[in-house]
């Protein structure tokens, strides 16, 4: 295979050519209510060629890897078509060529675990959800694992083979009191880890079921402005969704006005606010030892002491903006070209305890866990799985239907408390951008407190 | 496929082979300039088997050696769920309007020229905008064979055109998005896409505020998705069977305003999701969901139909609710084309009849509310204030919240007379409802 890839690249008439070939073995067990909806072991293989000719990109993706020279030609043909109608040619920032093999070091490789065992485990968690309370009307218990071997080579002499493991567990309980009141509680776990990661999750499973039941009697939140304390999970989603995407340079590099908004050196928050994207933290889902352009991982401070200090780059955006590639060019699979994405993104720990932050809030909300999030430029919206009201510094009753929204720049400046308790969450889903979903990422933060957040509701 | 099916016949009770070959050409423009052209040729097989009465599933891209695929699916079936159903024995007849020679033949250069033309028109209307545009051509062949004798193959074509137009000014970024997903070149209407965006840009120049109170909202066809999404989940036969749909056990009940009709129809000529059969070979059909406000039925795949003792409706799709699962996932219930009946009032007349309210074209955070209960709670992405029957400007950072089931039962003001395709799946007119909770700045 190595020879075939290298020969195909050597035969290219493009200015730059890269080939990425991927093999994946994956399995899934999915229970819904009392039914095993899917049990599966599957294999997949495919590749992608990207060629740059006279400053235009051409791309060819495929499953049939028997004719790599043909695919290189196809990509180069597309590139020439593009080159004929552009006036600003694409160039790439320099990255040192690398030859390396990165192997996964798993404690108990999930590929060696029989499908039967994965089924039994998932079934057991599903049983805990179902048996928790008679008001649990449905469940969703899903185990997935994926082991990818990705080979990347380019015409500059880079040749990298990386093993990328991923294991997730999703546990959802849906409760109904028989009327239109239907609520859910969930636990969403994911790591780049071995099989041990999904074992002994009985307590989390019970907690998920309990939350669904508790939410049946929770009050819908009243809409309005609140001081909000976000738990680490929700704060992590906030920093990823609302701010992190803004730092992806492919989103700004052709837009002069947006570039002004994201000018390095601008103040984005108080002195104690530090936001990081870090390409490798042992075991985390967002890990990329080398990104899908062969750039090594980096630890990038997006905000340092409240000041915007870097963006996230691919080789193309780095060249265009006079920066250094940060190892953030990622693709979800061989079907896609790399685009600028986050890896493991987090707010660094601050100095306050949760108790201190809570005691200073007269009237507010403590919002916990993210149900989802979306941003459109500076406007963000994300929903908490549940929340508690805060009255006179004390945590009060549970609230539901909590959707938070605002302007990210104003909101970052309104962060007036950062906790000591940084926690990272991989989750079982992933990040979506440009039609590429789900990309494994990790978000994290300590508890944070934000003033003046708009909360939707009646 | 024949050989694989023949070898499986002796080893399992039932088998179903699904094969999808697709050639997709995405053409991307960014900031008004061509960025990349891609050729995507994918082919994969999915195998479902029922062995000793139990269901197993596996997929592969290795077309030369299907023995590993059979082995994996049979291995999964050992621990699989008891299959209460048989694979489809339907004999779907061909459907017209799923394939268009013109799409198959259109060159990459012609698509690049089309994209550049659309960008020029947008730029002519407003030279200050940042334009992202994509054109995606897809030609796919789906073939399904099973041991019940099903043997079908369909060639399908699609063209997708989408544009994102952003206008940045001091302290404000205004972004508009519109898309068209069609099955024939001649159905593409770039001028309509341009004129919708240009109209919204014009209305959005001025930013106005809105008070926090209950207001009527006119959802444009694109905007109705915020309101209709809970229903798409609620009429899913699996939600109903599982008891997570509030519609369970309510067939025959007048649960909506009598003017409201809803249907799922996979057979509409040149409908964005039309096909002769679904992803498990069941013949596509029209399924009435709501007629004159009364609940008529739900959508089913083979699996849930058997559990719920209902008839399959041709809604077994790979990728679930909104489909798009390629060959990879096992089929589950998804929507085909969803139709909301039109009313008889023109959109401009609807707006003219509103004393104070909002016009909503798109929202953020779609699907994040408690969909099962029918709750939506969204930040508006593109929305305008209506005062005394006129659009007076754009509103920002504004939340809207309500319950779709309640609004469509008790608070329906009017349905528009000009339906459009939204989300590449839902054919709907503008819908005006009253009493939506609005939280302004």
Interface residues (C-beta under 8 A of the other chain):
Chain A: X32 X33 X35 X36 X37 X38 X39 X40 X41 X42 X43 X44 X45 X46 X56 X57 X58 X59 X60 X61 X62 X63 X64 X74 X75 X78 X79 X81 X82 X85 X86 X87 X88 X115 X116 X119 X137 X138 X174 X176 X179 X180 X181 X182 X183 X184 X223 X224 X254 X255 X257 X258 X261 X335 X337 X371 X372 X373 X374 X375 X376 X377 X378 X379 X380 X381 X382 X383 X400 X401 X403 X405 X406 X407 X454 X455 X456 X457 X458
Chain B: X30 X31 X33 X34 X35 X36 X37 X38 X39 X40 X41 X42 X43 X44 X55 X56 X57 X58 X59 X60 X61 X62 X63 X68 X72 X75 X76 X77 X78 X79 X80 X81 X108 X109 X112 X116 X130 X166 X168 X169 X173 X175 X212 X238 X242 X243 X244 X246 X303 X307 X328 X329 X330 X332 X364 X365 X366 X367 X368 X369 X370 X372 X373 X374 X375 X377 X378 X379 X381 X396 X397 X399 X400 X401 X402 X403 X405 X437 X439 X441
